[in-house]
Amino acid sequence: VQSCVRTITILNKVVKVAAIHKGGALLNALETLREAYLGDDNARVLFRFLLDRASTPYFDMLRGWIQDGTLKDPFSEFMVQESGNMKSQDFCYNLGDGSVDQWSSWYSLKDEHVLNLMKSGNELAGIDGSNMDLAMKIVTTGKYWNATSLCKHRDNRAAQLSSLSSKDGKGDLLSALSYGMGAAEMSRYVDREYEMSSRVLLNIFMRDYRTLDVLAFMKRYFLLDQGDFFVHFLDMAEDELLQEMSKVSRGRVQNWMAVSIQMSGGAGGEEGSPYDFEGPNDTVIDDIASNLTGAFATDSLISHLDALHSGGIDDTEPKTPSRHAYGGASKGLQGMEAFMLDFRTVPFPLSLILSRHSIANYQLMFRHLFFAKHVERRLVGTWLDHQVIKEYQSLRKDLGRTYFLRQRMLHFSQNFVYYILFEVIEPNWLSLKEQLQRKDSENEEQEYSGVECKTVDDVLRKHSEFVQKTLSECLLANRDLIRILTKLMTTCLLFTDQMKLFMETTQIQHEQNKIATESRQKRNRKMYEGLSAAREKKMTDSIKAAQEQRRLQKQRQVEKLQRELNTESYKRMITRFEQVFNSNLSEFMTQLMSDSNSHAHTHLQNLCVRLDYNGFVTRSMNIA
């Protein structure tokens, strides 16, 4: 009788516990109650029976989840919860879509339904902290299987990897999965399923969707890996992009960008190109390229960075000379400052690595590098204009300060662009490529096996580290340096504008073209006409007269240029540009050396050496 009474007392407590708990929380509560009756054999038998029966639905759900990602939990009793009925299009990057990245929040863990048995498995493995690593591994396993099912262009060979495990004892372990198994045994089983799901999804992601080739595509266009695309595009679109945003024709810019991509070296898929591959999904890069489009930001890069850094960059601060000899009033936001690349859509699973946040970072780097290369291009154009004037030897003294200032600007611009391309982007890219490279790089038909990356999340983490490191080393994370750099670049642009207006005002190029045209016409007439002695003498006299005329024209040009170069307005303009450029460069170098010394940033030290390789800048500006 006492035994029955004790059993009824236990059952009464069980009923009370069951009234307020369900699912995993109920199993944990029963386990806690059982520990209170450890010395009672009848209670031990009773609780074993109750736990075996009560855990059957829970472990059926666990078995289906880690086997193929099936989640059937109508009463919210399982440890995994879906944030919504997601489809592949929910993960796609779409132009203009303001939704957040869904990957990390696709499935979440309900702590109250995590079994104590799983926490014990973490403790046995020596895992400290929240002891939820095994539980998160279970969540991730099912998420990987569901992600695999959403991949539309996968090679069937990748999906067949999961079926191979059924021939290797998986079925026996699957039937043995129950509440009665030990913590260590459950941990081994979860690890096995986790590794299998990781292998399948990683193989699809890296091999079938050519992720490394897609990242090479991003490097080529967003990071301006090769100059042909940039040169072709600006040759056609520069005049349009130099207008204010309200006047820019987006249709024409988009058309020119598409033509530039077709003309660029890698678009044809020549041998050795990173996009030259064959396989069941050789259209992956074509799909990505077809969705590449030109876009325009609503604010300047400096304003955008100001918002990201929460203050500290004032784009209304005077950055450049306020007086110019040849006019040229300041304009609003120009197309050149706002232009960037974007995608209409990025399909799943590539949208995991080209997420909204990732593409936003790529766009920051593109705008930064695009503007820097534009400044370099304009300064090179000024250098070419100056080559025309160098024919006049008597003007070298008057133009000495102008040449010297232009060369210093060009040296700064070219070395800064070189630093970004070859000392930041290229080494970081090679490091990322090495980390993502398959072990057997010669046989791409075999299963992907990474050197360092074992899961898709590993790939995403390595790529995120690459992007963040590149952003930082491009100075985009340093608000003080980027503020001064913007003023330097803007000063260089205004200088090129003034030099262009100077050339137009003096009409040097027009006169040179006119003389060259006349000389070419005379040579052509002499070549194709049969000349008699009289006509030959007449032609000789004509040539001598033309030469005398040209000498007089050059003399008039020299006098005109000398008058222009000796005007107070021109001298004030050059003096002002020198003062502003020297001030900004001194501030930039001081800040650069301070940051490189205080934070031990080797990339900043490299930039210091490149900009001041012989110590001229620091000596001339008395920088300590």
BELGI-V492791 format. One line per field, one symbol per residue. psi: psi as a letter, one per 30 degrees, with the letter a starting at -180 (. if undefined). A space follows every 50 residues. Layout:
psi->???
This chain:
psi->eeeeeeeeeeeeeeeeefffllbeeeeeeeeeeeffhegjeeeeeeeeee eeeffeeefeeeeeefeggkjjifghflfkkkfliklefffkkkkfkgll kfefgeklkjefgkkfeeeeeeeefgkabfhgeeeeeeeeeeeeeeeeff jeglkfeeffeeffffghgeeeeeffjlfflleeeeeeeeeeeeeeeeee eeeeeeeegheeeeeeeeeeeeghekfeeeeeefeefeeefflleffkje eeeeeeeeeeeeflefffhlkfkfgjllafhggeeeeeeffklklklfll eeeeeeeeghlfjjgfkkflkfkkfgbilklakleeffklllkelklkgf fefileeeeeeeeeeeeeeeeeeeeeeeeeeeeeeffefffjeffeeege eeeeeeeeeeeeeeeeeeeeeffdeeeeeeeeeeefkleiffjfflkkjl efkfleeeeeeeeeeeeeeeeefggffjeeefeeeeeeeeeeeeeeeeee eeeeefheeeeeeeeeeeeeeeeeeeefkjkleeeeeeeeeeeeeeeeee eeeeeeeeeeeeeefgleeeeeeeeeeeeeeeeeeeeeeeeeeeeeeegh jeeeeeeeeefifggeeeefghk.
